[in-house]
Amino acid sequence: MPSRNAKFYSLLLLIADVLALMLAFSVAYVLRVQNDPRPLLVPIYAQTYVLTFLAIVPFWIATYASLGLYASTTYNRRLVEWSKIAVGSLIGILLVIGYEYVSGERVFPARLVAAYALVGSFVLLVFERELMRALRSLMFRLGRGTSRVLIIGNSAATKDIARELAETKKSGYRVVAMNCPAHLVPSELAVEHFSSTDEALESIKRLHITTIIQTDLYDSSERNQRILSAAQINHINYSFIPGEAEFYSGKNTVDVFLGYPMISVSQTPLIGWGAIAKRVFDSIVSLLLVILLSPVFLLLIILQKILNPGPVFYISKRLSQFSKPIRLIKFRSMSAKYGKKDAAEEFIAMGREDLAIEYRRNHKVKDDPRVTTFGNFLRVTSLDELPQIFNVLKGDLSLVGPRPILPQEVEFSEGKAALLQSVKSGVTGLWQVSGRSELSFDERIELETFYAQNWTFWLDLKILFKTLAVVIRKQGAR
């Protein structure tokens, strides 16, 4: 259920879109009619042009609305929003041209006016939306327009959700109270903690709660009903977020079975045409990258020979789709004598049992003493990953996908990662660009499962752009 603030923001977006479209059409008219000496197809006075625009703009806005541009699921995701603005602007221009054809009345005095209006509407709407996004973040930072949240639950997801919502300038939420075991309250959050659900619900008016988020369905149906009833009585928002991500993060459909609501989960779109389309995209992009980056490969090979004597590449045995063994190609970043055995065994042989423990816990170590100086440069800049483009071209990997696992990690990834073994692994993925530097193995699995269940081309493009940003900021994997 959209909150009152979300509805108000959507209304502001609609008004701003109308103004941006009006400006785009006006600029298009001025550029062609008043600043271009070439003859027009048909003379149309400015007043007639404006009146025609006012008659058309409701249909244009309706097109944007049908594409979801006034829904939080769109305006909270920048790349999705931009793409829908582009599609909506194109459809809007086609509607006007179609109206001209059917009615026989000219709307645009020249063809360039339509072209200017198309480009102008896209550019101005993107600019206007970014300005609105910045203003909203500023208001959130000042505590205006935010939702005051009470979180109720006992699962590990409760703590994670609280931390994510605590970034108010991004989420628009302010966590003010939690009803959960004390150890689930993040230490960095100044929130009121309740051990009793009844006490938490009684505080709704005192703390000005506007949203309840529940992360568990309790054994007591009466207790669950009290929570929902409290939200209904106080006319505040209620959301239920199950703690087990693998049961709800896919493409869900709701139907009725024997009079009961039935939720069916489609495990992954990465089958059938989805897998074919993704493979075609990977082949084309990887081939272009190999051609464009060939000078970089040559330079790195020369530097590797000079600064890190030994084999140029490191071949790692990994498991990809359906646990198929693949030979992962990377620029070697460790000394030539390492990388031949399991990392934990090599750390023990070096007398670094602490690193062996860290590796077995996180499947990575923060400061790996096996890495050379030039190898560290390759890792920090993520240049060591470049040769994996050849794995993509060969078909062993995808550009975006779950992380290919080591053979010894199979025992750690059973159960929750079952779905991941049915899709092709990737060079980069959701967990690499999540913006969270210290992810546990289970958290990485959850992010990758979410990707597999919710794959779209837009998600792939978003991850690729974010990967580029991460590399530029030197936040590559280490």
C-alpha positions as CSV (number, residue, x, y, z in Angstrom):
1,M,0.0,0.0,0.0
2,P,1.6,3.3,-1.1
3,S,2.1,5.7,1.8
4,R,0.7,9.2,1.9
5,N,4.2,10.6,1.2
6,A,4.6,8.3,-1.8
7,K,1.3,9.4,-3.2
8,F,2.2,13.1,-2.7
9,Y,5.6,12.6,-4.4
10,S,3.9,10.9,-7.3
11,L,1.6,13.8,-7.7
12,L,4.6,16.2,-7.7
13,L,6.3,14.1,-10.3
14,L,3.2,14.3,-12.5
15,I,3.0,18.1,-12.3
16,A,6.8,18.4,-12.9
17,D,6.5,16.1,-15.9
18,V,3.7,18.3,-17.4
19,L,5.9,21.4,-17.0
20,A,9.0,19.7,-18.5
21,L,6.9,18.5,-21.5
22,M,5.6,22.0,-21.9
23,L,9.1,23.4,-21.9
24,A,10.3,20.7,-24.4
25,F,7.5,21.5,-26.8
26,S,8.1,25.2,-26.5
27,V,11.8,24.9,-27.1
28,A,11.2,22.6,-30.1
29,Y,8.9,25.2,-31.6
30,V,11.2,28.2,-31.0
31,L,14.3,26.3,-32.4
32,R,12.6,25.4,-35.7
33,V,10.0,28.1,-36.3
34,Q,11.7,31.2,-35.0
35,N,15.4,30.4,-35.3
36,D,15.5,28.4,-38.5
37,P,15.0,30.4,-41.8
38,R,14.0,27.3,-43.8
39,P,10.4,27.1,-45.0
40,L,7.9,25.2,-42.9
41,L,5.6,22.4,-44.0
42,V,2.6,24.4,-42.8
43,P,2.5,27.6,-40.8
44,I,1.1,27.0,-37.3
45,Y,0.7,29.9,-34.9
46,A,2.2,29.6,-31.4
47,Q,-1.2,29.9,-29.8
48,T,-2.7,27.1,-31.9
49,Y,0.4,25.0,-31.2
50,V,0.1,25.5,-27.4
51,L,-3.6,24.7,-27.4
52,T,-2.9,21.5,-29.3
53,F,-0.2,20.5,-26.8
54,L,-2.6,21.1,-23.9
55,A,-5.1,18.7,-25.6
56,I,-2.4,16.1,-26.1
57,V,-0.5,16.2,-22.8
58,P,-3.1,14.1,-20.8
59,F,-2.6,11.2,-23.2
60,W,1.2,11.7,-23.0
61,I,1.0,11.6,-19.2
62,A,-1.4,8.6,-19.3
63,T,1.3,6.8,-21.4
64,Y,3.9,7.6,-18.7
65,A,1.5,6.3,-16.0
66,S,0.9,3.1,-17.9
67,L,4.6,2.5,-18.0
68,G,4.8,2.9,-14.2
69,L,6.7,6.1,-14.1
70,Y,4.7,7.3,-11.1
71,A,5.2,4.1,-9.1
72,S,8.0,3.8,-6.5
73,T,9.2,0.6,-8.1
74,T,10.2,2.8,-11.1
75,Y,11.3,6.2,-9.7
76,N,13.5,4.5,-7.1
77,R,15.5,2.8,-9.8
78,R,17.4,5.3,-11.9
79,L,18.2,3.2,-15.0
80,V,14.7,1.7,-15.1
81,E,13.2,5.2,-14.9
82,W,15.4,6.6,-17.7
83,S,14.6,3.7,-20.0
84,K,10.8,4.1,-19.4
85,I,11.1,7.9,-20.0
86,A,12.7,7.1,-23.4
87,V,10.0,4.6,-24.3
88,G,7.2,6.9,-23.1
89,S,8.6,9.9,-25.0
90,L,8.8,7.8,-28.2
91,I,5.3,6.5,-27.8
92,G,4.1,10.1,-27.0
93,I,5.6,11.4,-30.3
94,L,4.1,8.5,-32.2
95,L,0.7,9.2,-30.8
96,V,0.9,12.8,-32.0
97,I,2.1,11.7,-35.5
98,G,-0.7,9.1,-35.5
99,Y,-3.2,11.8,-34.6
100,E,-2.0,14.0,-37.5
101,Y,-2.4,11.1,-39.9
102,V,-5.9,10.1,-38.8
103,S,-7.3,13.6,-38.4
104,G,-5.5,15.2,-41.3
105,E,-4.7,18.2,-39.0
106,R,-1.1,19.3,-38.7
107,V,0.3,19.6,-35.1
108,F,4.0,20.1,-36.0
109,P,4.8,22.9,-38.4
110,A,7.9,20.9,-39.5
111,R,9.4,17.5,-39.1
112,L,12.3,18.8,-37.0
113,V,9.9,20.1,-34.4
114,A,8.8,16.5,-33.7
115,A,12.5,15.4,-33.5
116,Y,13.3,18.3,-31.2
117,A,10.3,17.5,-29.0
118,L,11.3,13.9,-28.8
119,V,14.9,14.6,-27.7
120,G,13.9,17.6,-25.6
121,S,11.2,15.7,-23.7
122,F,13.6,12.9,-22.8
123,V,16.5,15.2,-21.8
124,L,14.3,17.6,-19.8
125,L,12.3,14.8,-18.0
126,V,15.6,13.0,-17.0
127,F,16.9,16.3,-15.7
128,E,13.7,17.1,-13.9
129,R,13.5,13.6,-12.3
130,E,17.1,13.9,-11.1
131,L,16.3,17.2,-9.6
132,M,13.3,15.8,-7.9
133,R,15.3,12.9,-6.6
134,A,18.0,15.2,-5.2
135,L,15.3,17.4,-3.5
136,R,13.6,14.3,-2.0
137,S,17.0,13.0,-0.6
138,L,17.5,16.5,0.9
139,M,14.1,16.4,2.5
140,F,14.7,12.9,3.8
141,R,18.0,14.0,5.3
142,L,16.2,16.9,7.0
143,G,13.7,14.4,8.4
144,R,10.8,15.6,6.2
145,G,8.5,13.2,4.4
146,T,9.9,10.1,6.1
147,S,8.0,7.1,7.4
148,R,8.6,6.3,11.1
149,V,9.0,2.5,11.3
150,L,8.3,-0.1,14.0
151,I,10.1,-3.4,13.1
152,I,8.7,-6.6,14.6
153,G,10.4,-10.0,14.2
154,N,12.9,-12.6,15.4
155,S,14.7,-13.7,12.3
156,A,18.2,-12.7,11.3
157,A,16.7,-10.6,8.4
158,T,15.3,-8.3,11.1
159,K,18.7,-6.8,11.8
160,D,19.6,-6.5,8.2
161,I,16.4,-4.8,7.3
162,A,16.8,-2.3,10.1
163,R,20.3,-1.4,8.9
164,E,19.2,-0.9,5.3
165,L,16.2,1.2,6.3
166,A,18.4,3.3,8.6
167,E,19.9,5.0,5.6
168,T,17.1,7.5,5.6
169,K,18.3,9.7,2.8
170,K,18.0,6.7,0.5
171,S,15.1,4.7,1.9
172,G,12.8,7.4,3.2
173,Y,12.3,5.4,6.4
174,R,13.4,6.2,9.9
175,V,13.5,3.2,12.3
176,V,12.3,4.4,15.7
177,A,11.4,1.2,17.5
178,M,12.0,-2.6,17.3
179,N,10.2,-5.5,18.9
180,C,12.8,-8.3,18.7
181,P,15.5,-10.1,20.7
182,A,18.0,-7.5,22.0
183,H,20.9,-9.0,20.0
184,L,19.1,-8.2,16.7
185,V,19.0,-4.4,17.4
186,P,22.0,-2.9,15.5
187,S,24.3,-1.2,18.0
188,E,24.7,1.9,15.8
189,L,21.0,2.6,15.8
190,A,19.4,4.8,18.5
191,V,16.0,3.0,18.6
192,E,13.5,2.1,21.3
193,H,13.6,-1.6,22.0
194,F,10.6,-3.6,23.1
195,S,10.7,-7.2,24.4
196,S,6.9,-7.4,24.4
197,T,4.8,-7.0,21.3
198,D,1.9,-5.5,23.3
199,E,4.2,-2.8,24.7
200,A,5.5,-2.1,21.2
201,L,1.9,-1.7,19.8
202,E,0.9,0.5,22.6
203,S,3.7,2.9,21.7
204,I,2.4,3.5,18.2
205,K,0.8,6.9,18.9
206,R,3.4,8.0,21.4
207,L,6.2,7.4,18.9
208,H,4.2,8.6,15.9
209,I,4.7,5.3,14.1
210,T,3.5,5.4,10.5
211,T,4.7,2.0,9.3
212,I,4.9,-1.5,10.8
213,I,7.2,-4.0,9.2
214,Q,6.9,-7.6,10.4
215,T,9.6,-10.2,9.5
216,D,8.1,-13.3,11.0
217,L,4.8,-15.1,11.2
218,Y,4.5,-16.2,14.8
219,D,3.1,-19.6,15.9
220,S,0.3,-17.7,17.6
221,S,-2.2,-16.6,14.9
222,E,-3.8,-14.3,17.6
223,R,-0.4,-12.5,18.0
224,N,-0.1,-12.0,14.3
225,Q,-3.7,-10.7,14.2
226,R,-3.0,-8.2,17.0
227,I,-0.1,-6.7,15.0
228,L,-2.2,-6.4,11.8
229,S,-5.2,-5.0,13.7
230,A,-3.0,-2.4,15.4
231,A,-2.0,-1.1,11.9
232,Q,-5.6,-1.1,10.7
233,I,-7.0,0.7,13.8
234,N,-4.3,3.4,13.6
235,H,-4.6,3.7,9.8
236,I,-0.9,3.1,9.3
237,N,1.0,1.1,6.7
238,Y,1.7,-2.6,7.3
239,S,4.2,-4.8,5.4
240,F,5.3,-8.4,5.9
241,I,8.8,-9.3,4.7
242,P,9.6,-13.1,5.1
243,G,13.0,-13.7,6.5
244,E,13.7,-16.6,4.1
245,A,14.5,-14.9,0.8
246,E,14.5,-18.0,-1.4
247,F,10.8,-18.4,-0.8
248,Y,9.6,-15.0,-1.9
249,S,12.2,-13.2,-4.1
250,G,11.2,-14.8,-7.4
251,K,8.6,-13.9,-9.9
252,N,5.5,-14.6,-7.9
253,T,2.0,-15.1,-9.2
254,V,-1.1,-15.2,-7.0
255,D,-4.0,-17.5,-7.8
256,V,-6.9,-19.1,-5.9
257,F,-6.8,-22.8,-5.2
258,L,-9.8,-24.4,-3.4
259,G,-10.8,-21.0,-2.1
260,Y,-7.3,-20.3,-0.7
261,P,-4.8,-17.7,-2.0
262,M,-1.9,-19.6,-3.6
263,I,1.5,-18.1,-4.3
264,S,3.5,-19.7,-7.1
265,V,7.2,-18.9,-7.5
266,S,8.9,-19.1,-10.9
267,Q,12.4,-20.0,-10.0
268,T,14.4,-18.2,-12.7
269,P,13.8,-16.4,-16.0
270,L,17.2,-17.7,-17.1
271,I,15.8,-20.6,-19.0
272,G,14.4,-20.9,-22.5
273,W,14.4,-17.6,-24.4
274,G,15.9,-15.8,-21.5
275,A,19.1,-18.0,-21.6
276,I,19.3,-17.7,-25.4
277,A,19.0,-13.9,-25.4
278,K,21.6,-13.6,-22.6
279,R,24.0,-15.8,-24.5
280,V,23.7,-13.7,-27.7
281,F,24.3,-10.5,-25.7
282,D,27.3,-12.0,-24.0
283,S,28.8,-13.2,-27.3
284,I,28.5,-9.8,-29.0
285,V,29.7,-7.7,-26.1
286,S,32.6,-10.0,-25.2
287,L,33.8,-10.1,-28.8
288,L,33.7,-6.3,-28.9
289,L,35.6,-6.0,-25.6
290,V,38.3,-8.4,-26.8
291,I,38.9,-6.2,-29.9
292,L,38.8,-2.9,-28.0
293,L,40.9,-4.0,-25.1
294,S,43.6,-5.9,-27.0
295,P,46.2,-3.1,-26.5
296,V,45.5,-3.2,-22.7
297,F,46.0,-7.0,-22.7
298,L,49.3,-6.6,-24.6
299,L,50.6,-3.9,-22.1
300,L,49.6,-6.0,-19.1
301,I,51.3,-9.1,-20.4
302,I,54.5,-7.2,-20.9
303,L,54.3,-5.6,-17.4
304,Q,53.5,-9.0,-15.9
305,K,56.6,-10.6,-17.5
306,I,58.8,-7.7,-16.1
307,L,57.3,-7.1,-12.7
308,N,55.9,-10.5,-11.8
309,P,58.1,-13.2,-13.3
310,G,56.5,-16.5,-14.0
311,P,53.3,-17.6,-15.9
312,V,51.3,-14.6,-17.1
313,F,47.9,-16.2,-16.4
314,Y,46.6,-18.1,-13.5
315,I,44.1,-20.9,-14.3
316,S,41.7,-21.6,-11.5
317,K,39.4,-24.7,-11.5
318,R,35.9,-23.5,-10.8
319,L,32.4,-24.9,-11.0
320,S,29.8,-23.1,-13.2
321,Q,26.3,-24.0,-14.4
322,F,25.1,-27.5,-13.3
323,S,28.5,-27.8,-11.4
324,K,30.3,-28.0,-14.7
325,P,34.1,-27.7,-14.2
326,I,35.6,-24.7,-16.0
327,R,39.1,-23.2,-16.3
328,L,38.8,-19.6,-15.1
329,I,41.5,-17.4,-16.6
330,K,42.9,-14.5,-14.6
331,F,46.1,-12.5,-14.7
332,R,48.3,-14.1,-12.0
333,S,48.5,-11.9,-8.9
334,M,50.2,-14.2,-6.5
335,S,53.8,-15.3,-6.4
336,A,54.4,-18.2,-8.9
337,K,54.9,-20.7,-6.1
338,Y,51.4,-20.3,-4.7
339,G,47.9,-21.1,-5.9
340,K,48.6,-24.8,-6.6
341,K,46.8,-26.1,-3.4
342,D,43.9,-25.1,-1.3
343,A,44.4,-21.6,0.1
344,A,43.9,-22.7,3.7
345,E,46.6,-25.4,3.3
346,E,49.0,-22.8,1.9
347,F,48.3,-20.4,4.8
348,I,49.0,-23.2,7.3
349,A,52.2,-24.1,5.5
350,M,53.2,-20.4,5.9
351,G,52.5,-20.5,9.6
352,R,49.4,-18.3,9.3
353,E,46.7,-20.3,10.9
354,D,44.8,-17.1,11.5
355,L,44.5,-16.6,7.8
356,A,43.4,-20.2,7.3
357,I,40.6,-19.7,9.8
358,E,39.6,-16.4,8.1
359,Y,39.6,-18.1,4.7
360,R,37.5,-21.0,5.9
361,R,35.0,-18.6,7.5
362,N,34.7,-16.0,4.7
363,H,36.2,-17.9,1.7
364,K,38.6,-14.9,1.2
365,V,41.2,-13.0,3.2
366,K,41.6,-9.3,3.5
367,D,45.4,-9.1,3.3
368,D,46.8,-12.1,1.4
369,P,50.6,-12.3,1.9
370,R,50.8,-14.5,-1.3
371,V,50.0,-11.5,-3.5
372,T,52.9,-9.6,-5.1
373,T,53.1,-5.8,-5.4
374,F,52.1,-5.8,-9.0
375,G,49.5,-8.5,-8.3
376,N,48.0,-6.2,-5.7
377,F,47.8,-3.4,-8.3
378,L,46.0,-5.8,-10.6
379,R,43.5,-6.8,-7.8
380,V,42.8,-3.3,-6.6
381,T,42.1,-2.1,-10.1
382,S,40.3,-5.4,-11.0
383,L,42.5,-5.8,-14.0
384,D,43.3,-9.3,-13.0
385,E,39.7,-10.2,-14.0
386,L,40.0,-9.0,-17.6
387,P,41.0,-12.4,-19.2
388,Q,37.7,-13.8,-18.0
389,I,36.2,-12.1,-21.1
390,F,37.7,-15.0,-23.0
391,N,35.7,-17.4,-20.7
392,V,32.6,-15.4,-21.6
393,L,33.4,-15.6,-25.4
394,K,33.9,-19.3,-25.0
395,G,30.6,-19.8,-23.2
396,D,32.0,-20.9,-19.8
397,L,30.8,-17.7,-18.1
398,S,28.3,-14.9,-18.6
399,L,29.2,-11.3,-18.2
400,V,26.8,-11.1,-15.2
401,G,25.8,-14.0,-12.9
402,P,26.5,-15.8,-9.7
403,R,30.1,-16.1,-8.6
404,P,31.7,-19.3,-9.9
405,I,32.6,-21.4,-6.9
406,L,35.7,-23.5,-6.0
407,P,35.2,-27.2,-5.9
408,Q,35.9,-27.3,-2.2
409,E,33.1,-24.7,-1.6
410,V,30.4,-27.1,-2.8
411,E,29.8,-28.4,0.7
412,F,29.3,-24.8,2.0
413,S,26.8,-23.9,-0.8
414,E,24.3,-26.8,-0.7
415,G,20.7,-26.0,0.1
416,K,20.4,-22.3,-0.3
417,A,22.6,-22.2,-3.4
418,A,20.8,-25.0,-5.2
419,L,19.2,-22.6,-7.7
420,L,22.6,-20.9,-8.4
421,Q,24.0,-24.2,-9.7
422,S,21.3,-24.3,-12.4
423,V,22.4,-20.9,-14.0
424,K,25.6,-19.8,-15.6
425,S,28.1,-18.1,-13.4
426,G,29.3,-14.6,-14.2
427,V,32.4,-12.3,-14.3
428,T,30.6,-9.8,-12.1
429,G,27.4,-10.0,-10.1
430,L,25.0,-8.4,-7.7
431,W,27.1,-9.1,-4.6
432,Q,30.2,-7.4,-6.2
433,V,28.3,-4.1,-6.6
434,S,26.1,-4.3,-3.6
435,G,28.0,-1.4,-1.9
436,R,28.6,-3.5,1.2
437,S,32.2,-4.3,1.8
438,E,31.9,-7.1,4.3
439,L,29.5,-9.7,3.2
440,S,29.3,-13.1,4.8
441,F,29.2,-16.2,2.5
442,D,25.5,-16.7,3.3
443,E,24.7,-13.0,2.5
444,R,26.5,-13.3,-0.9
445,I,24.4,-16.4,-1.6
446,E,21.2,-14.6,-0.8
447,L,22.1,-11.7,-3.2
448,E,23.0,-14.1,-6.0
449,T,19.8,-16.1,-5.4
450,F,17.8,-12.9,-5.7
451,Y,19.6,-12.1,-9.0
452,A,18.8,-15.6,-10.4
453,Q,15.1,-15.3,-9.4
454,N,14.7,-11.7,-10.7
455,W,16.9,-11.6,-13.8
456,T,16.1,-9.0,-16.4
457,F,18.2,-7.3,-19.1
458,W,17.8,-4.1,-17.2
459,L,19.2,-5.7,-14.1
460,D,22.2,-6.9,-16.1
461,L,22.8,-3.5,-17.6
462,K,22.6,-1.9,-14.2
463,I,25.1,-4.3,-12.7
464,L,27.5,-3.7,-15.6
465,F,27.3,0.0,-15.2
466,K,27.8,-0.3,-11.4
467,T,30.7,-2.6,-11.9
468,L,32.4,0.0,-14.0
469,A,31.8,2.6,-11.3
470,V,33.2,0.3,-8.6
471,V,36.4,-0.3,-10.7
472,I,36.8,3.4,-11.3
473,R,36.5,4.1,-7.6
474,K,39.1,1.3,-7.0
475,Q,36.7,-0.8,-4.9
476,G,37.4,-4.0,-6.8
477,A,37.6,-7.4,-5.1
478,R,40.7,-8.2,-3.2
